[in-house]
């Protein structure tokens, strides 16, 4: 009778380390390593401080576009330049003629008629006498139009407006000239021409004109 080979028996005492495939081996649980943990990205509704917004983006999103404005303090208004003073020697009787000649020279040199104001310290200029015969309203309408030479006297000078050139005919008393020259000088934008006695005029001009 043939012998049946006995199946090998493995005793418990003979067990040793089993060879387990790598895929079936249970890896040991890693221990936590001390150190900073990565910060999770912020999510909507996540508690915590909001992320800072870059200044450039904040300005472009929230701030209104800046309007151009003055870069510095407003510059003061330009002061009125001091007009030049020209003296034309003339007697009281010849001051009116000298003033007419001065006006003719001004117009010939290119001055517009509306840039010239003529003031008399004594009697009115013949043009003013003629225009005043039609009434004060018509007279001052021509002054306001500013398109022609305007003639006035000391009594009406306070109503006259500034013009580039003022011509004063000193055909009255010295006291009248002293009261006319200062306001006439103030009305002159560029040039004051005074026709009269040089000694009398210089006395007034030296008093502060």
Residue pairs with C-beta under 8 A, 6 or more apart in sequence:
42 48
42 50
42 51
80 189
81 189
81 190
83 166
83 185
83 188
83 189
83 190
83 191
83 192
84 190
84 191
84 192
85 185
85 191
85 192
85 193
85 194
85 205
85 209
86 191
86 192
86 193
86 194
87 193
87 194
87 198
87 201
87 202
88 98
88 102
88 193
88 194
88 195
88 196
89 196
89 197
89 198
90 97
90 98
90 169
90 170
90 195
90 196
90 197
91 196
91 197
92 122
92 170
92 171
92 172
92 196
92 197
93 171
95 169
95 170
95 171
95 195
95 196
96 120
96 125
96 169
96 171
96 195
98 169
98 195
99 118
99 120
99 125
99 167
99 168
99 169
99 193
99 195
102 167
102 193
102 195
103 116
103 118
103 149
103 167
106 115
106 116
106 165
106 167
107 113
107 116
107 149
111 164
111 165
113 147
113 148
113 149
114 145
114 146
114 147
114 148
114 149
114 163
115 163
115 164
115 165
116 149
116 150
116 163
116 164
116 165
116 166
116 167
117 149
117 150
117 152
117 160
117 163
117 165
117 166
117 167
117 187
118 125
118 149
118 150
118 151
118 152
118 166
118 167
118 168
118 169
119 151
119 152
119 153
119 154
119 157
119 160
119 166
119 167
119 168
119 169
119 180
119 184
120 128
120 151
120 152
120 153
120 154
120 168
120 169
120 171
120 172
121 153
121 154
121 168
121 169
121 170
121 171
121 172
121 173
121 176
121 177
121 180
121 196
122 153
122 169
122 170
122 171
122 172
122 173
122 176
123 153
123 171
123 172
124 132
124 151
124 153
125 151
125 153
125 169
127 149
127 151
128 139
128 151
128 152
128 153
131 138
131 139
131 142
132 139
140 159
142 148
142 150
143 150
143 152
143 159
143 160
143 161
144 161
146 161
150 160
150 163
152 159
152 160
154 172
154 176
154 179
154 180
157 180
157 183
157 184
157 187
158 183
160 187
161 187
162 187
162 188
162 189
163 187
163 188
163 189
164 188
164 189
164 190
164 191
165 188
165 189
165 190
165 191
165 192
165 193
166 184
166 185
166 187
166 188
166 191
166 192
166 193
167 193
167 194
167 195
168 177
168 180
168 181
168 184
168 192
168 193
168 194
168 195
168 196
169 195
169 196
170 177
170 180
170 194
170 195
170 196
170 197
170 200
170 201
171 196
174 200
174 203
174 204
177 196
177 200
177 201
177 204
178 204
178 207
181 194
181 201
181 204
181 205
181 209
182 208
182 209
184 192
185 192
185 209
194 201
194 205
